[in-house]
Amino acid sequence: MTTYYWRTRSWSSEPRQEKVSEQTLKLWSSLTEKKNWRITELYNEYFQTEFYNTVEDFGEKNQWIPITRRKTIEEAEAAIDESISHYKKRIEISKGPKVVKTFK
């Protein structure tokens, strides 16, 4: 006879994950501010989104870092908005699990 052992995992049952570094949180925070983004038009008529890097551990500090290219300026701005939303969620998740409902 063969016995199988099954183990389920969840956030609370796992050993605590390593915390996100302060440098990473600093980078994510700067990525959530629209003033740190810009759109440039390339020679091939595409638009490139770039963000201003203020963190030393991520490439060159105080430089514009290219992120993505889009066909129209509206698509490029939408990509920036999506990135801002994404990094806000990552910051929230890095704080750990949150209670969404309790019962009496």
C-alpha positions in Angstrom: 0.0 0.0 0.0 1.2 3.5 -0.9 0.5 6.5 1.4 0.4 10.0 0.0 0.9 13.0 2.3 -0.8 16.2 1.2 0.1 19.5 2.5 -1.6 22.8 1.8 0.1 26.1 2.0 -1.1 29.6 2.6 0.5 32.9 3.4 0.0 32.4 7.1 1.3 28.8 7.2 4.5 29.6 5.3 7.6 30.7 7.2 7.8 34.5 7.0 9.1 35.6 3.6 12.1 37.9 3.5 10.9 41.5 3.7 11.2 43.8 0.6 14.3 45.9 0.9 14.1 49.6 1.7 15.8 50.4 -1.7 13.1 48.4 -3.5 10.3 50.1 -1.6 11.9 53.5 -2.4 12.0 52.6 -6.1 8.4 51.4 -6.1 7.3 54.6 -4.3 9.0 56.7 -6.9 7.3 54.7 -9.7 3.9 55.5 -8.2 4.4 59.2 -8.7 3.4 60.4 -12.2 5.9 63.3 -12.0 8.7 60.8 -12.3 7.4 59.6 -15.7 7.7 61.0 -19.2 6.9 60.0 -22.8 9.3 60.6 -25.6 8.7 60.2 -29.3 11.2 58.0 -31.1 12.5 58.3 -34.7 10.2 55.4 -35.8 7.1 57.4 -34.6 6.6 55.2 -31.6 6.3 56.6 -28.1 8.6 55.4 -25.3 7.7 55.7 -21.6 10.6 56.4 -19.2 10.9 57.0 -15.5 13.4 59.1 -13.6 15.5 56.8 -11.5 16.4 58.1 -8.0 17.6 54.8 -6.5 21.3 53.9 -6.8 20.7 50.1 -6.8 18.6 50.2 -10.0 20.8 51.3 -12.9 22.2 54.8 -13.1 21.0 57.2 -10.5 19.4 60.4 -11.7 18.9 59.1 -15.2 15.8 58.5 -17.4 15.2 54.7 -17.7 13.2 53.5 -20.8 10.4 51.1 -19.9 8.1 50.4 -22.8 7.1 51.5 -26.3 3.6 52.1 -27.7 2.2 53.1 -31.0 0.2 56.1 -29.8 0.7 58.7 -27.0 -2.7 57.6 -25.5 -1.4 54.0 -25.2 1.8 55.2 -23.7 0.0 57.2 -21.1 -2.3 54.3 -20.3 0.8 52.1 -19.9 2.2 54.6 -17.3 -1.2 54.6 -15.5 -1.2 50.8 -15.4 2.4 50.8 -14.1 1.5 53.3 -11.3 -1.4 51.1 -10.3 0.8 47.9 -10.4 3.4 49.4 -8.1 0.9 50.8 -5.6 -0.5 47.2 -5.3 3.0 45.8 -4.8 3.7 48.3 -2.0 0.4 47.3 -0.4 1.1 43.6 -0.7 4.6 44.0 0.7 3.0 45.0 4.0 1.8 41.5 4.4 -1.7 39.9 4.4 -4.6 42.0 5.4 -7.9 41.0 6.9 -10.8 41.5 4.5 -13.6 40.0 6.6 -14.1 38.8 10.1 -17.0 36.8 11.6 -18.8 36.9 14.9 
